[in-house]
Amino acid sequence: MGKAADHIRRDHEYISQRLNILQHIFMKSESTVIINKKDLSECVRFHAVFNGMCHNGKEEVILFRSLEGKGLDINNGELGKLAAGHRISSKFIKALQDSLSDNPYDLLSPEFITGAVGYIQHVESHIKNENAILLPIIDHVLSHSEQEMICELFNTYENHIMEKLNNKDITANIDYLMRKYS
C-alpha cells in the first residue's frame, strides 16, 4: 500500500475508534446514569472537525482533485458516491449539533439519538466502502512518488485545520474521552 492510501487508512482507523466513544456515551450507558453532555458535545465537535473538515477535506480538496487530474470522473460513479457520502456525514453532524441541548439536565432528544445512530452507521459503512473502493484506486492510479507528494499535502492541510484554525485541543480531548470511556 502506498503512502497516501496508508494515510487515508490510518485516518479511517482513528475515526472508527472515536465512533466507539460516541456510541458508548449514550448507547451503552446504564439507564440510571446521567449522560455527560459536555463529553458528548466534545465528541460531536471532534467528528465535525476531524472527520468532516480534516479527513473529508483531505480527500475532497487534495486526493479527488489529483485523481481527477489523472482522468478519473469524481462527480459520477464510485468516486461520486464517496463524495456524496461526505456531504451526508456533514448533514448528520449539523443535525447532531443542532439537536444537542446545552442544558446538562435535559434529556437527549429523539432527534439526537436517531441522528447519532444514523451517523455512526453511515460513517462505518462509508469507511468500509472507501477501504474497498478508494484505497485500491489510489494504489492503482497514483505512483509511489505521487502518493508521497499527496501525503505531504495531506499533512500540511491537516496541520492547517488542526492547529492554525485553533483545533489543537481536539485530539487531546478525544484521546482523554477514549481513556475515560474504554
Order of alpha helices (4+ residues) and beta strands (2+ residues): alpha-alpha-alpha-alpha-alpha-alpha-alpha-alpha
